[in-house]
């Protein structure tokens, strides 16, 4: 799933969408949820991984990929980061 929260202006707008249904598996099939502009979420899933991309060449190429907020279930990723 892909969620782009860029146009949402308030926590109330985000909450009204019940986005947690995407990662709780209650109404939607469980799957990977990629969230753009996650800082607009008033809450985060219990299990999440934050990926930060740094660009160069006018935004055409990725210079670096940083992983943060690694929760249980994702702790194997830093060792694999060089393979990405």
Buried (B, 14 or more C-beta within 10 A) or exposed (E): EEBEBEEBEEEEEBBEEEBBEBBEEEEBEEEEBEBEEBEBBEEBBEEBBBEEEEEEEEEEEEEEEEBEEBEEEBEEBEEEEEEE
